[in-house]
Amino acid sequence: MFRPTQLIAGAAIGVMAAILTFALPVQAGTCASVAGKGRAADPATATTRAQIELTQKAARLGGKITQRSNDCKKGPPGGFVCKITAVVCPRSS
């Protein structure tokens, strides 16, 4: 049976491992799939918001966007939801 302190320590280690897994920069020779979502009253604004989110995620990964696709759909009443998916690869030297 586990003691409460062991359980808390195990949970903390698991959380730290999950954070480190997603916070690492793009490794040489590997590409990562990234998505950005934007919501607004019109498709142009929703696409812009999704693009901003996608660019921020690519910058955090330390890579550049190589391929992208855009998908806008009617969302909540009177609004649109746009999702941009892209492939982020390491910057070439």
trRosetta pair geometry for C-beta under 8 A, 3 or more apart (Angstrom, degrees):
i j d omega theta_ij theta_ji phi_ij phi_ji
2 6 4.8 -131 -166 83 93 121
2 7 5.0 105 134 -58 132 92
2 10 7.8 -51 -152 2 145 141
3 6 4.6 94 56 5 81 103
3 7 7.1 -147 92 -6 43 87
4 7 5.5 -56 -148 36 35 114
4 8 6.3 33 155 -18 68 105
5 8 5.8 -52 -146 37 33 109
5 9 6.2 33 155 -18 65 107
6 9 5.7 -54 -145 39 30 111
6 10 6.2 32 155 -20 64 107
7 10 5.8 -54 -147 36 28 111
7 11 6.4 27 154 -18 63 106
8 11 5.8 -55 -148 37 31 111
8 12 6.3 32 153 -20 65 106
9 12 5.7 -54 -147 35 31 112
9 13 6.5 31 155 -18 64 105
10 13 5.8 -54 -149 36 31 110
10 14 6.4 33 153 -19 64 107
11 14 5.6 -55 -150 36 33 114
11 15 6.4 33 153 -20 66 104
12 15 5.8 -52 -147 35 32 110
12 16 6.4 30 155 -17 65 106
13 16 5.8 -55 -147 38 31 110
13 17 6.3 33 154 -21 65 106
14 17 5.7 -54 -147 35 30 111
14 18 6.5 30 154 -19 64 105
15 18 5.8 -55 -150 35 32 111
15 19 6.5 31 153 -19 65 105
16 19 5.7 -53 -148 35 33 111
16 20 6.3 29 156 -16 66 108
17 20 5.9 -57 -146 40 30 109
17 21 6.4 38 153 -28 63 105
18 21 5.7 -51 -150 28 31 116
18 22 6.8 9 161 -2 63 107
19 22 6.5 -73 -154 45 29 95
19 23 5.7 13 159 -14 69 124
20 23 5.8 -65 -128 44 29 106
20 24 6.6 47 169 -46 64 95
21 24 6.9 -48 -164 0 21 110
23 60 7.9 -81 -143 166 60 109
24 27 7.3 3 141 -48 119 91
25 61 5.8 119 -144 -179 54 47
25 62 3.8 -2 -145 30 116 134
25 63 7.5 147 -176 -35 82 85
25 90 8.0 77 148 -108 98 95
26 30 6.2 -155 -175 85 81 88
26 31 7.1 12 -157 -122 128 33
26 32 5.6 -130 -106 -2 103 115
26 61 4.8 55 -34 161 95 103
26 62 5.8 -151 24 73 85 84
26 63 4.0 26 16 -51 149 127
26 88 6.1 -141 -68 122 145 98
26 89 6.7 165 161 -166 153 24
26 90 4.7 -161 108 -72 113 77
27 30 4.7 38 68 28 90 122
27 90 7.1 -78 103 -59 21 131
28 90 5.5 -60 -107 29 45 173
29 90 7.3 -4 -5 19 29 133
30 89 7.8 -172 105 -134 35 69
30 90 7.2 71 56 -23 59 108
31 63 7.7 140 -131 -172 64 158
31 66 7.2 -60 -134 27 134 134
31 87 5.1 18 165 178 129 103
31 88 6.5 161 -163 79 76 40
31 89 4.2 -34 -103 -89 98 82
31 90 7.8 -118 -86 -5 60 68
32 61 6.1 -133 51 -150 142 153
32 63 7.2 150 32 25 102 157
32 87 7.3 153 76 -157 34 58
32 88 5.1 -21 63 62 87 95
32 89 7.9 168 19 -79 62 40
33 85 6.7 -4 -173 -174 97 102
33 86 7.6 160 -153 85 54 37
33 87 6.0 -35 -98 -101 60 65
33 88 7.8 161 -100 17 11 80
34 54 6.2 125 122 -146 111 79
34 57 4.9 167 -168 118 132 132
34 58 6.2 -178 65 -70 166 75
34 61 7.0 -125 -70 -13 139 148
34 65 7.9 -95 57 -105 125 93
34 85 7.3 160 86 -155 42 56
34 86 5.5 -23 66 66 89 86
34 87 7.6 140 20 -112 81 16
34 88 5.0 32 -3 -12 128 120
35 54 7.2 -66 175 -99 21 96
35 83 6.1 -4 -172 -174 111 98
35 84 6.8 160 -154 84 59 49
35 85 4.7 -23 -99 -100 88 73
35 86 7.5 157 -89 19 40 67
36 50 4.4 131 115 -176 97 67
36 51 6.6 142 93 -75 148 13
36 52 7.4 171 -178 66 146 45
36 53 3.5 154 -150 88 109 100
36 54 3.2 -105 -12 -51 138 80
36 55 7.7 11 -64 2 160 55
36 56 8.0 114 -107 40 127 88
36 57 6.4 -160 -73 9 99 128
36 83 7.3 164 83 -153 44 53
36 84 4.9 -7 57 57 93 99
36 86 7.8 7 4 8 99 110
37 50 5.6 -31 -151 -112 12 97
37 53 6.6 -36 41 69 44 160
37 81 6.7 -8 -169 -173 101 93
37 82 7.1 161 -153 85 52 50
37 83 5.0 -16 -102 -102 80 78
37 84 7.9 -170 -78 22 36 67
38 45 7.5 -150 151 129 126 59
38 46 4.4 152 110 -173 100 56
38 47 6.4 -164 62 -62 139 8
38 48 6.8 169 -172 69 169 47
38 49 3.0 139 -138 84 122 98
38 50 3.4 -109 -3 -40 106 73
38 51 7.4 -20 -28 7 143 59
38 52 7.5 91 -85 35 126 92
38 53 6.6 -174 -63 5 87 122
38 81 7.5 164 85 -154 45 49
38 82 5.0 -10 60 59 93 97
38 83 8.0 180 23 -78 64 37
38 84 7.9 24 3 -3 103 102
39 46 5.8 -5 -134 -122 15 102
39 49 7.0 -65 34 85 39 151
39 75 6.1 -76 -131 63 101 166
39 76 7.5 42 -163 15 128 110
39 79 6.0 25 -177 166 92 130
39 80 7.1 174 -147 86 54 49
39 81 5.2 -16 -99 -103 83 73
39 82 7.8 -180 -79 21 36 68
40 43 7.9 168 73 -85 103 10
40 45 3.6 -124 139 101 165 110
40 46 4.1 -149 31 -62 96 72
40 48 7.9 17 -10 47 155 93
40 49 6.1 149 -36 -1 117 135
40 79 6.6 -180 104 -152 20 92
40 80 6.2 -16 67 56 65 89
41 45 6.7 28 46 51 69 139
41 78 6.3 -24 -134 149 85 87
41 79 5.6 -69 -102 -107 42 70
41 80 7.3 48 145 12 13 87
42 45 5.2 83 63 14 84 102
42 46 7.0 -157 92 -6 40 93
42 80 6.5 9 170 13 13 129
43 46 5.6 -60 -143 42 33 112
43 47 6.0 36 159 -23 69 106
43 72 4.7 58 -137 -180 108 160
43 80 4.8 -87 -82 143 62 173
43 82 6.4 105 -154 -64 71 123
44 47 5.9 -55 -149 35 27 110
44 48 6.5 28 152 -19 62 106
45 48 5.5 -51 -148 35 34 114
45 49 6.4 33 154 -18 66 104
46 49 5.8 -54 -148 37 31 110
46 50 6.4 30 153 -17 64 107
46 72 6.3 115 93 -127 130 110
46 79 7.7 121 -74 177 129 83
46 80 4.5 -121 -12 95 157 102
46 81 6.4 -151 -162 -125 140 16
46 82 4.0 132 129 2 105 110
47 50 5.7 -55 -147 38 32 111
47 51 6.2 35 153 -23 66 106
47 70 6.3 22 -129 -154 110 133
47 72 6.5 -52 -66 -72 96 125
47 82 4.7 -85 -79 147 58 172
47 84 7.3 91 -149 -54 70 117
48 51 5.6 -54 -147 35 30 113
48 52 6.5 34 153 -22 64 102
49 52 5.7 -49 -149 31 32 113
49 53 6.7 31 153 -15 63 104
49 82 7.5 127 60 55 89 111
50 53 5.8 -55 -152 37 34 111
50 54 6.2 34 152 -19 67 108
50 70 7.6 127 95 -132 143 91
50 82 4.7 -115 -15 101 145 99
50 83 6.3 -165 -136 -117 143 22
50 84 4.5 134 140 1 119 105
51 54 5.6 -55 -145 38 31 112
51 55 6.2 33 156 -20 66 106
51 84 6.1 61 -79 1 58 164
52 55 5.9 -55 -147 36 28 111
52 56 6.5 29 154 -19 63 106
53 56 5.8 -56 -151 35 30 112
53 57 6.5 28 153 -17 65 106
54 57 5.8 -56 -150 36 31 110
54 58 6.4 31 153 -19 66 106
54 65 7.0 55 147 -93 111 141
54 68 7.5 75 168 -127 157 128
54 84 5.1 -62 -49 89 149 122
54 86 5.8 88 -168 12 129 131
55 58 5.7 -53 -146 36 32 111
55 59 6.4 34 154 -21 64 105
55 65 7.5 -68 -100 -28 62 134
56 59 5.7 -54 -149 35 31 112
56 60 6.5 34 152 -21 64 104
57 60 5.6 -52 -150 33 33 113
57 61 6.5 27 153 -13 65 106
57 88 7.5 -136 117 -43 90 154
58 61 5.8 -59 -150 41 32 108
58 63 5.8 -96 -166 75 80 77
58 64 6.7 58 173 -131 126 21
58 65 5.2 -60 -105 -53 158 90
58 86 7.2 -33 -71 94 122 136
58 88 4.7 -168 -122 -113 88 131
59 62 7.4 37 180 -74 34 35
61 88 5.3 84 80 126 148 147
62 90 7.3 5 113 -127 89 73
62 91 7.2 -93 155 -1 72 106
63 88 4.1 114 89 163 129 94
63 89 5.5 174 -171 84 126 22
63 90 5.2 -79 -110 -92 99 31
63 91 6.2 -169 -136 -33 46 71
64 88 6.8 165 76 -150 21 72
64 89 6.5 -30 60 63 73 72
64 90 8.0 30 16 143 79 15
64 91 5.4 91 -18 -89 107 78
65 68 5.9 17 171 -54 120 116
65 86 4.7 -20 -147 168 106 144
65 87 7.3 117 -156 71 57 47
65 88 5.8 -39 -92 -96 55 74
66 86 7.5 140 47 177 51 93
66 87 5.1 -46 58 87 98 99
66 88 7.3 153 5 -111 84 23
66 89 5.1 23 -22 9 133 115
67 86 6.2 167 87 -153 52 64
67 87 4.5 31 43 24 96 110
68 84 5.9 1 -172 -178 112 101
68 85 6.9 165 -151 88 61 44
68 86 3.9 -17 -99 -98 85 98
68 87 7.7 -138 -67 18 53 64
69 84 7.1 170 83 -152 41 57
69 85 5.4 -6 55 58 91 90
69 86 7.6 177 18 -77 57 56
70 82 6.5 -10 -169 -171 92 108
70 83 7.7 157 -154 84 47 45
70 84 5.1 -16 -102 -102 72 84
71 82 6.9 158 84 -154 45 60
71 83 5.1 -15 63 60 97 89
71 84 7.7 174 22 -81 67 38
71 85 7.8 18 6 1 110 97
72 80 5.5 8 -173 177 105 121
72 81 7.2 164 -150 85 58 40
72 82 4.2 -21 -97 -99 85 89
72 83 7.9 173 -80 19 42 58
73 80 7.0 159 82 -156 32 74
73 81 5.7 -18 63 62 82 88
73 82 7.8 159 18 -86 57 45
74 79 7.5 119 -165 85 61 47
74 80 6.1 -59 -110 -104 40 67
74 81 7.8 39 134 18 12 81
75 79 4.8 -48 69 100 101 96
75 80 5.7 112 6 -159 98 14
75 81 3.6 97 -67 -22 131 102
76 79 4.6 20 63 43 84 125
76 81 7.9 92 -2 -44 73 106
